[in-house]
Amino acid sequence: GAGVSQSPSNKVTEKGKDVELRCDPISGHTALYWYRQSLGQGLEFLIYFQGNSAPDKSGLPSDRFSAERTGGSVSTLTIQRTQQEDSAVYLCASSLVSAGQFSEAFFGQGTRLTVV
Amino acid sequence: SQQGEEDPQALSIQEGENATMNCSYKTSINNLQWYRQNSGRGLVHLILIRSNEREKHSGRLRVTLDTSKKSSSLLITASRAADTASYFCATDARGAQKLVFGQGTRLTINP
């Protein structure tokens, strides 16, 4: 595709339900990031995938959060037993990595998650 | 704490004036990047400056990098209402193996 695609664009869920957020990165981009952004705040790093390396999960806020990246392409972020504090915009980005250096990151439009 | 920290957190100026935002970081970098975000959605890449570069231009944007002070600045000249957005710096820190974003500067251009 032409850019990073995220789905759904908006998601309203009841507290306690599980949700899955999807990210389709740009083809050929080996690096994929998930960030979270609360209203009016900065970006909170969640998880990072790079090629076949083990993902950097250091930003996941609790064990209710998990993510996978299948075949080095599509990624899914899963939040189990959602809480109201999980409400935020979840952003995915992908980029190329060359000789250990990161080129520009391309962002999707995000998924706005509202937990009621 | 964040590798990159922007200053100020918020900036409000009149249309036509220049806007300057700063970013400080803690460790050695490969490159530093600036992004813009409108309306709380996806970020858009503006400019990338490598550690061996000191200044870079793109249209009305001018970015400087001072590796001795571990800081960068983004200058927007002749600001327009459409420049109203949040601006983030991101560092490709050596050894970090990922881009690390700061908290951003909220820029408001008043007509």
Contacts between the chains, C-beta under 8 A, distances in Angstrom:
chain1	res1	chain2	res2	distance
A	4	B	42	7.7
A	31	B	98	7.5
A	33	B	98	6.9
A	33	B	99	7.1
A	35	B	101	7.3
A	37	B	40	6.9
A	39	B	40	7.1
A	40	B	40	8.0
A	40	B	106	8.0
A	41	B	103	7.3
A	42	B	2	7.7
A	42	B	88	7.2
A	42	B	101	6.8
A	42	B	102	6.6
A	42	B	103	3.3
A	42	B	104	5.0
A	43	B	43	7.9
A	43	B	88	6.8
A	43	B	101	4.4
A	43	B	103	7.9
A	43	B	104	7.7
A	45	B	98	7.6
A	45	B	100	7.0
A	45	B	101	7.4
A	48	B	97	7.8
A	48	B	98	4.6
A	50	B	97	6.9
A	50	B	98	7.6
A	56	B	97	7.1
A	56	B	98	6.2
A	89	B	40	6.0
A	89	B	41	7.0
A	91	B	42	6.5
A	91	B	43	7.4
A	93	B	43	7.5
A	95	B	99	7.3
A	100	B	30	7.4
A	101	B	30	4.5
A	101	B	31	6.5
A	101	B	92	6.0
A	102	B	30	7.2
A	102	B	31	7.2
A	102	B	92	4.3
A	102	B	98	7.4
A	102	B	99	5.4
A	103	B	48	7.3
A	104	B	33	6.2
A	104	B	45	4.0
A	104	B	48	5.8
A	105	B	33	7.6
A	105	B	35	7.8
A	105	B	43	7.6
A	105	B	45	6.7
A	105	B	90	7.2
A	105	B	99	5.8
A	106	B	45	7.2
A	107	B	42	3.8
A	107	B	43	4.6
A	107	B	44	7.3
A	108	B	42	5.7
A	109	B	41	5.0
A	109	B	42	4.7
A	110	B	40	7.9
A	110	B	41	5.2
A	110	B	42	5.9
